[in-house]
Amino acid sequence: MRITKTAVEQAPIPDTGQAFYRDDNLKGFALRVTAGGAKSFVVEKRINRKVKRKTLGRFAEMTAEKARKEAIKFLGQVADGQDPIAEEKDQEAESVTLREVFELYLKVRAGLKASTVQDYRRLMKEIFKDWQDRELRNITKDMVQKRHQDYGKRSQARANNAMRLLKAIFNFARGQYEDSQGHSFFPENPVDRLSHVKAWYRVERRRTLIKKSELPAWFSAVEQLREAGGPTSETIADYLMLLLFTGLRRSEGMNLQWEDVDFVERTLIIHDTKNREPLILPLSDFLTELLKRREGQHESSYVFPGSSGGRIIEPRKQLFKVTEWSGVAFTLHDLRRTFITVAESLELSQYAIKHLVNHKLPNDVTAGYIIMDPERLRPAMEKITQAILQAAGQSKTENVISIIQVQQSK
C-alpha cells in the first residue's frame, strides 16, 4: 500500500496488539495501528547491525505527507552514516535539568530513608529553587562557589550539606547519562571546585550536653512541665525523660509505638534506626514505671501521641519552657549526648555503650562476634539510670517513681 490520508483512515484495526502497514514506495516507512485505534507513522532502518524504529508522530497530529518527508530525511541521515535515534537520545540526555536528575536520583536510590528524602527536598527547595529547571550542563563552578558562599553567611553547616547533595547528584549524572559511545555528558563535577580552593566550611561538631550540676534544675523543670496540666505537657515531659534515660534519637522516640514496648521482657525495640539495624533496649525500673503509667491513657498507637492525631512533633514550645524554668539551654540531641557521657564516666564496656546507643564499630572484627542481647545490657542500663538520678538529686529510683505515681493518682 501507499501510505496516504485515505489509506490511513481505512487501515484495519487489529483485534489485539498492533499491526504495521508498510509503504510500497518508501522502504522503511510504515503505519502502526494499535487495537485501541491509535495510528502512528514510524520509520525503520538497520543501524549498526540493529533494526531501529523511530515514531515520527500520530496521525491526528501529523499528515501522511509530512510523515513521508520526515521519513525520507531520517533515511538520508542514516545513508550518510549518522544514527539519528542515538543523536536524539544524546541531545535529550545532555539537556536534562537539575530537577530531572534529582528525581531520577531519588528513584534509583529507593532505599533512602524517608527523613533523608525529606531533607534533600528541603535543600532543593531552599537553596536550589532557582536552579531546578536549569540544564545540568549550565551549572558552573563559579555558580557553585558563589551559592555556597552566599548561603554560608546564613548557615555554614546547611551550605555544606546542600553542596554535598549537589555533588552526589552530579556524580550520579556522570554515570547515568552517557552518549552512544559510552562517554559521560558530565565528566566534571563543578562542586569539586570547593575542595580545590579549600572553600568547604569547617563546622565543628556540637559538643553540648546537660552537665551533671545542671541536672537537678533541669529535672525539676521537666516535672514542673508535667504538672503544668494538659495531656500535651505531660506527654512531652515523659518524652524528654525517655530520651535522657535511653539516649534515643529524637525521631526514634517520637515514632515509638506501643507494639514496640514489651512489658513482659521489659524491653523496647526501635525498628527504623539511623544505621538501619533494629535496636532492642532493656527498660530500667524507672522507665518501666513511666511507660506503664502512660499505657492506656491514650487511644493512639503511639506512646507519645500528638494533640491532633499521630505522633508528637518538634516540641519547641515545651523545650523553651523547660529552658526558661531551669536556666539550662538544651536541644533534644543534647539528651543523647548526656546519656552517652554519663555512661562513659561509669567505665562501662565500650561494646555495651555502643550497643545501647546503636553505634557501629567500624573495622572492629571482634565486635561482629559479640552478641549483645538485652539482658546482658540491662545491668549497664540500670547503672546509667541510677547515675543520672543521683546527679539529678534522686539517690534512689523509688523517690522518682513516687513522683510519677502521685501524678497517676491525680
Secondary structure, 3 states (H helix, E strand, C coil): CCCCHHHHHHCCCCCCCEEEEECCCCCCEEEEEECCCCEEEEEEEEECCEEEEEEEEECCCCCHHHHHHHHHHHHHHHHCCCCHHHHHHHHHHHCCEHHHHHHHHHHHCCCCCHHHHHHHHHHHHHHCHHHCCCEHHHCCHHHHHHHHHHHHCCCHHHHHHHHHHHHHHHHHHHHHCECCCCCECCCCCCCHHHHHCCCCCCCCCCCCCCCHHHHHHHHHHHHHHHHCCCHHHHHHHHHHHHHHHHCCCHHHHHCCEHHHEECCCCEEEECCCCCCCCEEEECCHHHHHHHHHHCCCCCCCECCECCCCCECCCCHHHHHHHHHHHCCCCCHHHHHHHHHHHHHHCCCCHHHHHHHCCCCCCCCCHHHHCCCCHHHHHHHHHHHHHHHHHHCCCCCHHHHHHHHHHHHHC
